[in-house]
Amino acid sequence: MVTSTTAAAPGKARALAVPDITAVNSALWLTLTVLAAALAYYFLGYDQGAVSVFGSDTHIHEFIHDSRHFLGFPCH
């Protein structure tokens, strides 16, 4: 059974909720997305050996080793 509270009145269009997207909100999300992508790229494609921010520690390299090869990053 359809009641008047769940259906639009005949001849009237229902309004859609539009999210409030401001320039500041968009810039914040874009900045956070770029930062997360840059960190992911560094750890997946660049963190090894002499350029590692963790020195000669290879725990991160070994943890994501197979992912590096799967994504096409050489590491040997």
All heavy atoms as a GROMACS GRO file, in nm:
protein
  573
    1MET      N    1   0.084  -0.117   0.000
    1MET     CA    2   0.000   0.000   0.000
    1MET      C    3   0.089   0.124   0.000
    1MET      O    4   0.179   0.138   0.079
    1MET     CB    5  -0.089  -0.002   0.124
    1MET     CG    6  -0.180   0.115   0.131
    1MET     SD    7  -0.299   0.086   0.261
    1MET     CE    8  -0.311   0.246   0.324
    2VAL      N    9   0.064   0.214  -0.088
    2VAL     CA   10   0.141   0.338  -0.100
    2VAL      C   11   0.063   0.450  -0.032
    2VAL      O   12  -0.053   0.472  -0.060
    2VAL     CB   13   0.167   0.374  -0.249
    2VAL    CG1   14   0.242   0.504  -0.259
    2VAL    CG2   15   0.241   0.262  -0.316
    3THR      N   16   0.131   0.518   0.057
    3THR     CA   17   0.066   0.629   0.127
    3THR      C   18   0.114   0.760   0.069
    3THR      O   19   0.212   0.766  -0.005
    3THR     CB   20   0.096   0.624   0.277
    3THR    OG1   21   0.236   0.642   0.296
    3THR    CG2   22   0.052   0.493   0.339
    4SER      N   23   0.049   0.865   0.107
    4SER     CA   24   0.085   0.997   0.054
    4SER      C   25   0.220   1.046   0.105
    4SER      O   26   0.278   1.136   0.049
    4SER     CB   27  -0.024   1.099   0.088
    4SER     OG   28  -0.035   1.110   0.229
    5THR      N   29   0.272   0.988   0.213
    5THR     CA   30   0.401   1.031   0.265
    5THR      C   31   0.517   0.966   0.190
    5THR      O   32   0.628   1.016   0.195
    5THR     CB   33   0.413   0.997   0.414
    5THR    OG1   34   0.395   0.856   0.431
    5THR    CG2   35   0.311   1.073   0.496
    6THR      N   36   0.494   0.856   0.121
    6THR     CA   37   0.602   0.788   0.050
    6THR      C   38   0.602   0.816  -0.099
    6THR      O   39   0.698   0.785  -0.168
    6THR     CB   40   0.595   0.636   0.072
    6THR    OG1   41   0.470   0.588   0.024
    6THR    CG2   42   0.613   0.602   0.218
    7ALA      N   43   0.498   0.872  -0.153
    7ALA     CA   44   0.490   0.898  -0.296
    7ALA      C   45   0.471   1.047  -0.319
    7ALA      O   46   0.413   1.117  -0.238
    7ALA     CB   47   0.374   0.820  -0.358
    8ALA      N   48   0.521   1.093  -0.433
    8ALA     CA   49   0.503   1.234  -0.468
    8ALA      C   50   0.360   1.258  -0.512
    8ALA      O   51   0.293   1.171  -0.566
    8ALA     CB   52   0.599   1.272  -0.580
    9ALA      N   53   0.315   1.377  -0.488
    9ALA     CA   54   0.180   1.413  -0.532
    9ALA      C   55   0.176   1.413  -0.684
    9ALA      O   56   0.275   1.446  -0.749
    9ALA     CB   57   0.143   1.550  -0.476
   10PRO      N   58   0.065   1.376  -0.742
   10PRO     CA   59   0.056   1.374  -0.889
   10PRO      C   60   0.084   1.512  -0.948
   10PRO      O   61   0.035   1.614  -0.902
   10PRO     CB   62  -0.089   1.332  -0.916
   10PRO     CG   63  -0.139   1.273  -0.788
   10PRO     CD   64  -0.058   1.332  -0.679
   11GLY      N   65   0.170   1.513  -1.051
   11GLY     CA   66   0.201   1.638  -1.120
   11GLY      C   67   0.311   1.719  -1.054
   11GLY      O   68   0.348   1.824  -1.104
   12LYS      N   69   0.368   1.674  -0.944
   12LYS     CA   70   0.475   1.747  -0.876
   12LYS      C   71   0.603   1.664  -0.881
   12LYS      O   72   0.602   1.546  -0.854
   12LYS     CB   73   0.438   1.777  -0.732
   12LYS     CG   74   0.319   1.868  -0.718
   12LYS     CD   75   0.327   1.942  -0.590
   12LYS     CE   76   0.208   2.037  -0.584
   12LYS     NZ   77   0.226   2.139  -0.489
   13ALA      N   78   0.710   1.729  -0.915
   13ALA     CA   79   0.840   1.661  -0.919
   13ALA      C   80   0.901   1.657  -0.780
   13ALA      O   81   0.885   1.749  -0.701
   13ALA     CB   82   0.934   1.734  -1.015
   14ARG      N   83   0.973   1.550  -0.752
   14ARG     CA   84   1.041   1.538  -0.623
   14ARG      C   85   1.177   1.604  -0.634
   14ARG      O   86   1.246   1.594  -0.734
   14ARG     CB   87   1.057   1.392  -0.586
   14ARG     CG   88   0.922   1.326  -0.562
   14ARG     CD   89   0.937   1.183  -0.525
   14ARG     NE   90   0.989   1.177  -0.389
   14ARG     CZ   91   1.011   1.064  -0.324
   14ARG    NH1   92   0.986   0.949  -0.383
   14ARG    NH2   93   1.057   1.064  -0.202
   15ALA      N   94   1.218   1.672  -0.530
   15ALA     CA   95   1.347   1.739  -0.528
   15ALA      C   96   1.456   1.640  -0.487
   15ALA      O   97   1.436   1.557  -0.400
   15ALA     CB   98   1.345   1.855  -0.430
   16LEU      N   99   1.571   1.648  -0.554
   16LEU     CA  100   1.685   1.565  -0.520
   16LEU      C  101   1.776   1.641  -0.425
   16LEU      O  102   1.796   1.762  -0.441
   16LEU     CB  103   1.764   1.527  -0.645
   16LEU     CG  104   1.693   1.436  -0.743
   16LEU    CD1  105   1.778   1.418  -0.868
   16LEU    CD2  106   1.664   1.302  -0.680
   17ALA      N  107   1.834   1.572  -0.332
   17ALA     CA  108   1.928   1.634  -0.239
   17ALA      C  109   2.062   1.650  -0.311
   17ALA      O  110   2.119   1.553  -0.360
   17ALA     CB  111   1.944   1.549  -0.115
   18VAL      N  112   2.112   1.772  -0.319
   18VAL     CA  113   2.239   1.800  -0.384
   18VAL      C  114   2.342   1.829  -0.275
   18VAL      O  115   2.318   1.913  -0.188
   18VAL     CB  116   2.227   1.923  -0.478
   18VAL    CG1  117   2.360   1.956  -0.542
   18VAL    CG2  118   2.122   1.896  -0.583
   19PRO      N  119   2.455   1.757  -0.276
   19PRO     CA  120   2.554   1.782  -0.172
   19PRO      C  121   2.614   1.922  -0.184
   19PRO      O  122   2.628   1.976  -0.294
   19PRO     CB  123   2.661   1.675  -0.197
   19PRO     CG  124   2.639   1.630  -0.336
   19PRO     CD  125   2.495   1.654  -0.369
   20ASP      N  126   2.646   1.980  -0.070
   20ASP     CA  127   2.705   2.113  -0.066
   20ASP      C  128   2.856   2.100  -0.088
   20ASP      O  129   2.930   2.060   0.001
   20ASP     CB  130   2.677   2.177   0.070
   20ASP     CG  131   2.732   2.318   0.079
   20ASP    OD1  132   2.748   2.382  -0.027
   20ASP    OD2  133   2.760   2.363   0.191
   21ILE      N  134   2.901   2.131  -0.209
   21ILE     CA  135   3.042   2.121  -0.244
   21ILE      C  136   3.097   2.261  -0.265
   21ILE      O  137   3.063   2.328  -0.362
   21ILE     CB  138   3.062   2.036  -0.370
   21ILE    CG1  139   3.006   1.896  -0.349
   21ILE    CG2  140   3.209   2.028  -0.407
   21ILE    CD1  141   3.009   1.810  -0.472
   22THR      N  142   3.182   2.304  -0.174
   22THR     CA  143   3.242   2.436  -0.186
   22THR      C  144   3.383   2.420  -0.242
   22THR      O  145   3.439   2.311  -0.246
   22THR     CB  146   3.248   2.504  -0.049
   22THR    OG1  147   3.332   2.426   0.038
   22THR    CG2  148   3.110   2.518   0.012
   23ALA      N  149   3.442   2.530  -0.283
   23ALA     CA  150   3.578   2.528  -0.336
   23ALA      C  151   3.677   2.486  -0.229
   23ALA      O  152   3.772   2.411  -0.255
   23ALA     CB  153   3.614   2.664  -0.393
   24VAL      N  154   3.656   2.532  -0.107
   24VAL     CA  155   3.747   2.497   0.002
   24VAL      C  156   3.737   2.347   0.032
   24VAL      O  157   3.839   2.279   0.050
   24VAL     CB  158   3.715   2.580   0.128
   24VAL    CG1  159   3.796   2.534   0.247
   24VAL    CG2  160   3.738   2.728   0.100
   25ASN      N  161   3.616   2.294   0.034
   25ASN     CA  162   3.596   2.153   0.059
   25ASN      C  163   3.659   2.068  -0.052
   25ASN      O  164   3.726   1.968  -0.026
   25ASN     CB  165   3.447   2.123   0.071
   25ASN     CG  166   3.419   1.987   0.129
   25ASN    OD1  167   3.508   1.923   0.184
   25ASN    ND2  168   3.296   1.942   0.116
   26SER      N  169   3.641   2.110  -0.175
   26SER     CA  170   3.701   2.039  -0.288
   26SER      C  171   3.852   2.044  -0.283
   26SER      O  172   3.920   1.944  -0.308
   26SER     CB  173   3.652   2.098  -0.419
   26SER     OG  174   3.513   2.083  -0.432
   27ALA      N  175   3.909   2.160  -0.250
   27ALA     CA  176   4.055   2.174  -0.242
   27ALA      C  177   4.111   2.087  -0.130
   27ALA      O  178   4.218   2.027  -0.146
   27ALA     CB  179   4.092   2.320  -0.220
   28LEU      N  180   4.042   2.078  -0.019
   28LEU     CA  181   4.087   1.994   0.092
   28LEU      C  182   4.089   1.848   0.052
   28LEU      O  183   4.187   1.777   0.074
   28LEU     CB  184   3.996   2.015   0.213
   28LEU     CG  185   4.028   1.928   0.335
   28LEU    CD1  186   4.166   1.961   0.389
   28LEU    CD2  187   3.923   1.945   0.441
   29TRP      N  188   3.982   1.800  -0.010
   29TRP     CA  189   3.977   1.661  -0.054
   29TRP      C  190   4.082   1.632  -0.161
   29TRP      O  191   4.144   1.525  -0.160
   29TRP     CB  192   3.837   1.624  -0.104
   29TRP     CG  193   3.746   1.588   0.008
   29TRP    CD1  194   3.646   1.664   0.060
   29TRP    CD2  195   3.749   1.468   0.085
   29TRP    NE1  196   3.586   1.599   0.164
   29TRP    CE2  197   3.648   1.478   0.182
   29TRP    CE3  198   3.827   1.354   0.081
   29TRP    CZ2  199   3.623   1.377   0.274
   29TRP    CZ3  200   3.802   1.254   0.174
   29TRP    CH2  201   3.701   1.266   0.268
   30LEU      N  202   4.102   1.724  -0.252
   30LEU     CA  203   4.203   1.705  -0.356
   30LEU      C  204   4.343   1.698  -0.294
   30LEU      O  205   4.424   1.614  -0.332
   30LEU     CB  206   4.195   1.818  -0.459
   30LEU     CG  207   4.295   1.810  -0.574
   30LEU    CD1  208   4.272   1.683  -0.655
   30LEU    CD2  209   4.282   1.931  -0.663
   31THR      N  210   4.371   1.786  -0.199
   31THR     CA  211   4.501   1.787  -0.133
   31THR      C  212   4.525   1.656  -0.058
   31THR      O  213   4.634   1.597  -0.067
   31THR     CB  214   4.511   1.906  -0.036
   31THR    OG1  215   4.491   2.026  -0.109
   31THR    CG2  216   4.644   1.910   0.034
   32LEU      N  217   4.427   1.609   0.016
   32LEU     CA  218   4.441   1.484   0.090
   32LEU      C  219   4.457   1.364  -0.002
   32LEU      O  220   4.534   1.272   0.025
   32LEU     CB  221   4.322   1.464   0.183
   32LEU     CG  222   4.313   1.563   0.300
   32LEU    CD1  223   4.182   1.542   0.378
   32LEU    CD2  224   4.432   1.553   0.390
   33THR      N  225   4.386   1.365  -0.114
   33THR     CA  226   4.397   1.257  -0.211
   33THR      C  227   4.536   1.254  -0.275
   33THR      O  228   4.597   1.148  -0.290
   33THR     CB  229   4.289   1.270  -0.320
   33THR    OG1  230   4.161   1.269  -0.256
   33THR    CG2  231   4.297   1.158  -0.421
   34VAL      N  232   4.587   1.371  -0.312
   34VAL     CA  233   4.721   1.378  -0.372
   34VAL      C  234   4.827   1.335  -0.271
   34VAL      O  235   4.922   1.264  -0.306
   34VAL     CB  236   4.748   1.520  -0.426
   34VAL    CG1  237   4.894   1.539  -0.462
   34VAL    CG2  238   4.660   1.548  -0.547
   35LEU      N  239   4.814   1.375  -0.146
   35LEU     CA  240   4.909   1.335  -0.042
   35LEU      C  241   4.908   1.184  -0.022
   35LEU      O  242   5.013   1.120  -0.015
   35LEU     CB  243   4.877   1.406   0.089
   35LEU     CG  244   4.968   1.373   0.206
   35LEU    CD1  245   5.111   1.417   0.177
   35LEU    CD2  246   4.918   1.440   0.332
   36ALA      N  247   4.789   1.124  -0.015
   36ALA     CA  248   4.779   0.979   0.001
   36ALA      C  249   4.836   0.906  -0.120
   36ALA      O  250   4.906   0.805  -0.106
   36ALA     CB  251   4.634   0.938   0.024
   37ALA      N  252   4.811   0.958  -0.240
   37ALA     CA  253   4.866   0.896  -0.361
   37ALA      C  254   5.017   0.907  -0.366
   37ALA      O  255   5.087   0.813  -0.406
   37ALA     CB  256   4.803   0.960  -0.485
   38ALA      N  257   5.071   1.022  -0.325
   38ALA     CA  258   5.217   1.041  -0.324
   38ALA      C  259   5.283   0.946  -0.223
   38ALA      O  260   5.389   0.888  -0.253
   38ALA     CB  261   5.251   1.186  -0.293
   39LEU      N  262   5.222   0.931  -0.106
   39LEU     CA  263   5.278   0.837  -0.008
   39LEU      C  264   5.271   0.693  -0.059
   39LEU      O  265   5.367   0.617  -0.043
   39LEU     CB  266   5.202   0.850   0.125
   39LEU     CG  267   5.238   0.970   0.209
   39LEU    CD1  268   5.144   0.981   0.329
   39LEU    CD2  269   5.382   0.962   0.255
   40ALA      N  270   5.161   0.656  -0.120
   40ALA     CA  271   5.149   0.521  -0.175
   40ALA      C  272   5.252   0.498  -0.285
   40ALA      O  273   5.317   0.394  -0.290
   40ALA     CB  274   5.007   0.498  -0.228
   41TYR      N  275   5.270   0.598  -0.372
   41TYR     CA  276   5.369   0.585  -0.480
   41TYR      C  277   5.510   0.572  -0.423
   41TYR      O  278   5.590   0.492  -0.470
   41TYR     CB  279   5.360   0.706  -0.574
   41TYR     CG  280   5.463   0.699  -0.684
   41TYR    CD1  281   5.445   0.614  -0.792
   41TYR    CD2  282   5.579   0.776  -0.679
   41TYR    CE1  283   5.538   0.606  -0.893
   41TYR    CE2  284   5.673   0.769  -0.779
   41TYR     CZ  285   5.653   0.684  -0.885
   41TYR     OH  286   5.746   0.675  -0.984
   42TYR      N  287   5.541   0.652  -0.321
   42TYR     CA  288   5.674   0.644  -0.261
   42TYR      C  289   5.700   0.506  -0.203
   42TYR      O  290   5.803   0.444  -0.231
   42TYR     CB  291   5.693   0.750  -0.152
   42TYR     CG  292   5.824   0.733  -0.080
   42TYR    CD1  293   5.942   0.774  -0.139
   42TYR    CD2  294   5.829   0.671   0.044
   42TYR    CE1  295   6.063   0.755  -0.075
   42TYR    CE2  296   5.949   0.652   0.108
   42TYR     CZ  297   6.066   0.693   0.049
   42TYR     OH  298   6.185   0.673   0.112
   43PHE      N  299   5.607   0.457  -0.120
   43PHE     CA  300   5.630   0.330  -0.055
   43PHE      C  301   5.625   0.212  -0.151
   43PHE      O  302   5.696   0.114  -0.133
   43PHE     CB  303   5.532   0.309   0.060
   43PHE     CG  304   5.568   0.389   0.182
   43PHE    CD1  305   5.486   0.490   0.226
   43PHE    CD2  306   5.685   0.365   0.251
   43PHE    CE1  307   5.520   0.565   0.337
   43PHE    CE2  308   5.721   0.438   0.361
   43PHE     CZ  309   5.638   0.539   0.404
   44LEU      N  310   5.544   0.221  -0.256
   44LEU     CA  311   5.536   0.110  -0.352
   44LEU      C  312   5.647   0.115  -0.456
   44LEU      O  313   5.697   0.012  -0.499
   44LEU     CB  314   5.401   0.110  -0.423
   44LEU     CG  315   5.285   0.056  -0.343
   44LEU    CD1  316   5.156   0.078  -0.417
   44LEU    CD2  317   5.305  -0.091  -0.315
   45GLY      N  318   5.684   0.234  -0.499
   45GLY     CA  319   5.775   0.241  -0.612
   45GLY      C  320   5.912   0.297  -0.587
   45GLY      O  321   5.999   0.286  -0.673
   46TYR      N  322   5.938   0.355  -0.470
   46TYR     CA  323   6.063   0.427  -0.456
   46TYR      C  324   6.139   0.392  -0.330
   46TYR      O  325   6.259   0.412  -0.324
   46TYR     CB  326   6.032   0.578  -0.460
   46TYR     CG  327   6.149   0.664  -0.499
   46TYR    CD1  328   6.201   0.659  -0.628
   46TYR    CD2  329   6.206   0.750  -0.407
   46TYR    CE1  330   6.309   0.737  -0.663
   46TYR    CE2  331   6.313   0.829  -0.442
   46TYR     CZ  332   6.364   0.822  -0.570
   46TYR     OH  333   6.470   0.900  -0.605
   47ASP      N  334   6.076   0.344  -0.228
   47ASP     CA  335   6.140   0.317  -0.100
   47ASP      C  336   6.224   0.191  -0.106
   47ASP      O  337   6.173   0.081  -0.094
   47ASP     CB  338   6.036   0.305   0.011
   47ASP     CG  339   6.100   0.284   0.146
   47ASP    OD1  340   6.188   0.365   0.181
   47ASP    OD2  341   6.062   0.189   0.216
   48GLN      N  342   6.352   0.209  -0.127
   48GLN     CA  343   6.445   0.096  -0.121
   48GLN      C  344   6.586   0.149  -0.114
   48GLN      O  345   6.618   0.254  -0.170
   48GLN     CB  346   6.429   0.004  -0.242
   48GLN     CG  347   6.465   0.066  -0.374
   48GLN     CD  348   6.448  -0.031  -0.488
   48GLN    OE1  349   6.403  -0.143  -0.470
   48GLN    NE2  350   6.481   0.009  -0.606
   49GLY      N  351   6.669   0.079  -0.044
   49GLY     CA  352   6.811   0.109  -0.041
   49GLY      C  353   6.847   0.248   0.008
   49GLY      O  354   6.802   0.292   0.112
   50ALA      N  355   6.930   0.317  -0.073
   50ALA     CA  356   6.988   0.445  -0.033
   50ALA      C  357   6.884   0.556  -0.022
   50ALA      O  358   6.906   0.654   0.049
   50ALA     CB  359   7.096   0.486  -0.132
   51VAL      N  360   6.771   0.546  -0.091
   51VAL     CA  361   6.672   0.653  -0.088
   51VAL      C  362   6.562   0.628   0.015
   51VAL      O  363   6.466   0.703   0.022
   51VAL     CB  364   6.608   0.674  -0.227
   51VAL    CG1  365   6.712   0.721  -0.326
   51VAL    CG2  366   6.542   0.547  -0.275
   52SER      N  367   6.576   0.526   0.097
   52SER     CA  368   6.474   0.494   0.196
   52SER      C  369   6.479   0.595   0.310
   52SER      O  370   6.585   0.633   0.357
   52SER     CB  371   6.497   0.354   0.251
   52SER     OG  372   6.405   0.326   0.354
   53VAL      N  373   6.362   0.640   0.355
   53VAL     CA  374   6.357   0.730   0.469
   53VAL      C  375   6.384   0.655   0.599
   53VAL      O  376   6.405   0.717   0.703
   53VAL     CB  377   6.220   0.804   0.479
   53VAL    CG1  378   6.202   0.896   0.362
   53VAL    CG2  379   6.108   0.705   0.491
   54PHE      N  380   6.386   0.524   0.593
   54PHE     CA  381   6.411   0.443   0.712
   54PHE      C  382   6.553   0.387   0.714
   54PHE      O  383   6.582   0.292   0.785
   54PHE     CB  384   6.310   0.328   0.719
   54PHE     CG  385   6.168   0.376   0.725
   54PHE    CD1  386   6.086   0.368   0.614
   54PHE    CD2  387   6.118   0.433   0.840
   54PHE    CE1  388   5.956   0.413   0.620
   54PHE    CE2  389   5.988   0.479   0.847
   54PHE     CZ  390   5.907   0.470   0.736
   55GLY      N  391   6.644   0.442   0.634
   55GLY     CA  392   6.781   0.395   0.632
   55GLY      C  393   6.793   0.262   0.561
   55GLY      O  394   6.731   0.240   0.457
   56SER      N  395   6.872   0.173   0.616
   56SER     CA  396   6.895   0.044   0.551
   56SER      C  397   6.793  -0.062   0.594
   56SER      O  398   6.808  -0.178   0.560
   56SER     CB  399   7.036  -0.005   0.582
   56SER     OG  400   7.050  -0.024   0.723
   57ASP      N  401   6.690  -0.022   0.668
   57ASP     CA  402   6.586  -0.114   0.710
   57ASP      C  403   6.500  -0.152   0.589
   57ASP      O  404   6.450  -0.067   0.518
   57ASP     CB  405   6.499  -0.049   0.817
   57ASP     CG  406   6.401  -0.147   0.879
   57ASP    OD1  407   6.421  -0.268   0.865
   57ASP    OD2  408   6.305  -0.100   0.941
   58THR      N  409   6.484  -0.281   0.566
   58THR     CA  410   6.410  -0.327   0.447
   58THR      C  411   6.275  -0.388   0.480
   58THR      O  412   6.218  -0.459   0.398
   58THR     CB  413   6.494  -0.429   0.368
   58THR    OG1  414   6.522  -0.541   0.452
   58THR    CG2  415   6.623  -0.368   0.318
   59HIS      N  416   6.221  -0.363   0.599
   59HIS     CA  417   6.094  -0.424   0.636
   59HIS      C  418   5.980  -0.380   0.543
   59HIS      O  419   5.899  -0.462   0.501
   59HIS     CB  420   6.058  -0.389   0.781
   59HIS     CG  421   6.134  -0.471   0.880
   59HIS    ND1  422   6.253  -0.428   0.933
   59HIS    CD2  423   6.111  -0.594   0.931
   59HIS    CE1  424   6.298  -0.520   1.016
   59HIS    NE2  425   6.214  -0.621   1.016
   60ILE      N  426   5.972  -0.253   0.512
   60ILE     CA  427   5.865  -0.204   0.424
   60ILE      C  428   5.884  -0.261   0.284
   60ILE      O  429   5.790  -0.308   0.220
   60ILE     CB  430   5.860  -0.051   0.422
   60ILE    CG1  431   5.815   0.000   0.557
   60ILE    CG2  432   5.767   0.000   0.311
   60ILE    CD1  433   5.815   0.149   0.571
   61HIS      N  434   6.007  -0.262   0.236
   61HIS     CA  435   6.035  -0.316   0.102
   61HIS      C  436   5.992  -0.462   0.093
   61HIS      O  437   5.928  -0.503  -0.003
   61HIS     CB  438   6.183  -0.301   0.070
   61HIS     CG  439   6.221  -0.365  -0.060
   61HIS    ND1  440   6.203  -0.300  -0.179
   61HIS    CD2  441   6.272  -0.487  -0.088
   61HIS    CE1  442   6.245  -0.380  -0.276
   61HIS    NE2  443   6.286  -0.492  -0.224
   62GLU      N  444   6.027  -0.541   0.192
   62GLU     CA  445   5.992  -0.683   0.190
   62GLU      C  446   5.842  -0.705   0.209
   62GLU      O  447   5.786  -0.799   0.153
   62GLU     CB  448   6.071  -0.759   0.296
   62GLU     CG  449   6.220  -0.762   0.268
   62GLU     CD  450   6.255  -0.826   0.134
   62GLU    OE1  451   6.187  -0.920   0.091
   62GLU    OE2  452   6.352  -0.780   0.072
   63PHE      N  453   5.778  -0.618   0.286
   63PHE     CA  454   5.634  -0.633   0.309
   63PHE      C  455   5.554  -0.612   0.181
   63PHE      O  456   5.455  -0.680   0.156
   63PHE     CB  457   5.589  -0.534   0.417
   63PHE     CG  458   5.444  -0.542   0.449
   63PHE    CD1  459   5.394  -0.651   0.519
   63PHE    CD2  460   5.356  -0.443   0.411
   63PHE    CE1  461   5.259  -0.660   0.551
   63PHE    CE2  462   5.221  -0.450   0.441
   63PHE     CZ  463   5.174  -0.558   0.511
   64ILE      N  464   5.597  -0.519   0.096
   64ILE     CA  465   5.522  -0.489  -0.027
   64ILE      C  466   5.595  -0.538  -0.152
   64ILE      O  467   5.565  -0.498  -0.263
   64ILE     CB  468   5.494  -0.338  -0.038
   64ILE    CG1  469   5.623  -0.259  -0.041
   64ILE    CG2  470   5.403  -0.292   0.072
   64ILE    CD1  471   5.604  -0.112  -0.071
   65HIS      N  472   5.691  -0.629  -0.135
   65HIS     CA  473   5.774  -0.676  -0.245
   65HIS      C  474   5.693  -0.731  -0.362
   65HIS      O  475   5.715  -0.692  -0.477
   65HIS     CB  476   5.871  -0.783  -0.193
   65HIS     CG  477   5.970  -0.827  -0.294
   65HIS    ND1  478   6.092  -0.767  -0.306
   65HIS    CD2  479   5.964  -0.922  -0.389
   65HIS    CE1  480   6.159  -0.825  -0.405
   65HIS    NE2  481   6.083  -0.919  -0.457
   66ASP      N  482   5.602  -0.821  -0.337
   66ASP     CA  483   5.523  -0.881  -0.446
   66ASP      C  484   5.431  -0.778  -0.511
   66ASP      O  485   5.408  -0.784  -0.632
   66ASP     CB  486   5.443  -1.000  -0.395
   66ASP     CG  487   5.533  -1.116  -0.356
   66ASP    OD1  488   5.646  -1.123  -0.408
   66ASP    OD2  489   5.490  -1.199  -0.274
   67SER      N  490   5.382  -0.684  -0.433
   67SER     CA  491   5.297  -0.579  -0.491
   67SER      C  492   5.377  -0.493  -0.587
   67SER      O  493   5.324  -0.450  -0.690
   67SER     CB  494   5.241  -0.490  -0.380
   67SER     OG  495   5.162  -0.565  -0.292
   68ARG      N  496   5.502  -0.468  -0.556
   68ARG     CA  497   5.588  -0.388  -0.645
   68ARG      C  498   5.598  -0.455  -0.781
   68ARG      O  499   5.586  -0.390  -0.885
   68ARG     CB  500   5.727  -0.372  -0.585
   68ARG     CG  501   5.732  -0.290  -0.460
   68ARG     CD  502   5.868  -0.297  -0.397
   68ARG     NE  503   5.969  -0.241  -0.483
   68ARG     CZ  504   6.018  -0.119  -0.471
   68ARG    NH1  505   5.976  -0.041  -0.376
   68ARG    NH2  506   6.110  -0.075  -0.555
   69HIS      N  507   5.625  -0.585  -0.781
   69HIS     CA  508   5.638  -0.656  -0.909
   69HIS      C  509   5.505  -0.663  -0.983
   69HIS      O  510   5.500  -0.651  -1.105
   69HIS     CB  511   5.693  -0.797  -0.885
   69HIS     CG  512   5.836  -0.797  -0.842
   69HIS    ND1  513   5.938  -0.748  -0.920
   69HIS    CD2  514   5.892  -0.840  -0.727
   69HIS    CE1  515   6.051  -0.762  -0.855
   69HIS    NE2  516   6.028  -0.817  -0.738
   70PHE      N  517   5.397  -0.685  -0.911
   70PHE     CA  518   5.265  -0.691  -0.972
   70PHE      C  519   5.229  -0.560  -1.041
   70PHE      O  520   5.170  -0.558  -1.149
   70PHE     CB  521   5.159  -0.726  -0.867
   70PHE     CG  522   5.020  -0.734  -0.922
   70PHE    CD1  523   4.980  -0.840  -1.000
   70PHE    CD2  524   4.928  -0.633  -0.896
   70PHE    CE1  525   4.853  -0.848  -1.052
   70PHE    CE2  526   4.800  -0.639  -0.947
   70PHE     CZ  527   4.762  -0.746  -1.025
   71LEU      N  528   5.268  -0.447  -0.981
   71LEU     CA  529   5.238  -0.315  -1.038
   71LEU      C  530   5.343  -0.269  -1.140
   71LEU      O  531   5.330  -0.164  -1.198
   71LEU     CB  532   5.226  -0.211  -0.926
   71LEU     CG  533   5.107  -0.234  -0.833
   71LEU    CD1  534   5.115  -0.140  -0.714
   71LEU    CD2  535   4.978  -0.213  -0.908
   72GLY      N  536   5.447  -0.349  -1.161
   72GLY     CA  537   5.545  -0.318  -1.264
   72GLY      C  538   5.664  -0.237  -1.218
   72GLY      O  539   5.739  -0.186  -1.301
   73PHE      N  540   5.685  -0.224  -1.088
   73PHE     CA  541   5.803  -0.152  -1.039
   73PHE      C  542   5.918  -0.250  -1.024
   73PHE      O  543   5.907  -0.349  -0.952
   73PHE     CB  544   5.776  -0.089  -0.901
   73PHE     CG  545   5.682   0.027  -0.906
   73PHE    CD1  546   5.551   0.014  -0.865
   73PHE    CD2  547   5.726   0.152  -0.949
   73PHE    CE1  548   5.465   0.120  -0.866
   73PHE    CE2  549   5.640   0.259  -0.952
   73PHE     CZ  550   5.510   0.244  -0.910
   74PRO      N  551   6.031  -0.223  -1.088
   74PRO     CA  552   6.146  -0.312  -1.067
   74PRO      C  553   6.212  -0.282  -0.932
   74PRO      O  554   6.213  -0.168  -0.887
   74PRO     CB  555   6.239  -0.273  -1.183
   74PRO     CG  556   6.205  -0.134  -1.213
   74PRO     CD  557   6.058  -0.118  -1.185
   75CYS      N  558   6.267  -0.382  -0.870
   75CYS     CA  559   6.333  -0.357  -0.742
   75CYS      C  560   6.457  -0.444  -0.724
   75CYS      O  561   6.508  -0.455  -0.614
   75CYS     CB  562   6.237  -0.373  -0.626
   75CYS     SG  563   6.171  -0.538  -0.606
   76HIS      N  564   6.505  -0.507  -0.829
   76HIS     CA  565   6.626  -0.588  -0.818
   76HIS      C  566   6.729  -0.535  -0.914
   76HIS      O  567   6.703  -0.484  -1.016
   76HIS     CB  568   6.598  -0.733  -0.852
   76HIS     CG  569   6.501  -0.797  -0.761
   76HIS    ND1  570   6.535  -0.837  -0.633
   76HIS    CD2  571   6.370  -0.826  -0.774
   76HIS    CE1  572   6.431  -0.890  -0.576
   76HIS    NE2  573   6.328  -0.885  -0.659
   0.00000   0.00000   0.00000
